[in-house]
């Protein structure tokens, strides 16, 4: 039943796409510029400095491609969770509580102009990145990459859900979302081995962005050494870490929700 | 004559100072960025030959000063055009006996002044993480002048951007696009001299280069005192060009709104 509702939600999204064609084109342009400028900056940097802790531009492009997959998946299916702090502040969230549908489900299906352009781009460009990076492609690669995409998206979702849940306690939290998002963009762009050990630990355990791309890419490219002494097979854990992280965030969300509806504020 | 604009600036200053949480998160994310770029450039210099003219300490200085400059340059005073158009209040604004673009700029300047104050604590925190070179007084003065020119140019480009709202009403995506492009092409992310060959020639001659690259290259000593005059000239040139374009579009935009209202 929820699935039918969800499909309807996507039908509406596609209908808005047809209605606001110019807006859609603008956001496509935005997506291209966002990723384009990031990759060009990376290319220019690597042109001047050919090795980043033993990673060259080809390998970094795989790092970027893997992140882009997970992040775009999150942006497409979970993006509206970030609107929760605004809704809580303006009181719109209370409406969710009186409807006979799960509040999280409702938060994930807020009608907004959400279009799958970034995800389509990420998936469309990934085969080219695969060829360019010279990574070895076998049956494992074909199964593993989609799993990393979903696992990475769940990591992203877990972090955004945690931020959203904080808004049940702290009212003005919306800027935190953008701070976290820009940190994510920065921390996933380079191999985490360039950071100090403390930051590497944070990126592995607290805000596990490293599972979105660094560990899987290390595994796929057979990189050794360079900072973390973990076994390369840790990259296999991405889907599991994503599930675990999202579940923990969901548990936290339940606690926050109970508290929020309990006080009736 | 100038009194109302001073008032606009004052109002904007007090308005900005009410968003304290935003200020803290701005400073916080800046400190993160300083750490991040220190790690990045240190790793890059450790594994590769240093580029000519820019040793590691100059690069770290460059990136830190660029981040501090962005606290001021990322304030967009003319963004309110968008809201004014959507709500229609631009009509009454146009009837007032003031120069509207000037009022936008003074509003932006007030906001900027407030954010300029956040540079100081940011700088203090940044100094815990990195060491910054300090140039001689003459270069410092030249940097200040060049930064001011870059600020004017940046405001004009923002103004141009926001005027698109007169025609499209939706500008958010466009603004962000210009922001990302400008971050890359202005030298905020990395020195424009890193762009190879032909590409380098192009980006160094675009107007964006006059915003971050010019003052930063003066600061780190990549530009010698002999070329200061030419640098200022280029900056003034771009200010005049974008000013003229902005004035032209503004006159068209005003007519456009009259047509819409009629």
Interface residues (C-beta under 8 A of the other chain):
Chain A: X22 X23 X26 X27 X29 X30 X33 X34 X37 X40 X41 X44 X45 X47 X48 X49 X50 X51 X52 X53 X54 X172 X175 X176 X179 X182 X183 X186 X187 X190 X193 X194 X195 X196 X199
Chain B: X21 X22 X25 X28 X29 X32 X33 X35 X36 X39 X40 X42 X43 X44 X45 X47 X48 X51 X168 X170 X173 X174 X176 X177 X180 X181 X183 X184 X189 X190 X194 X195 X196
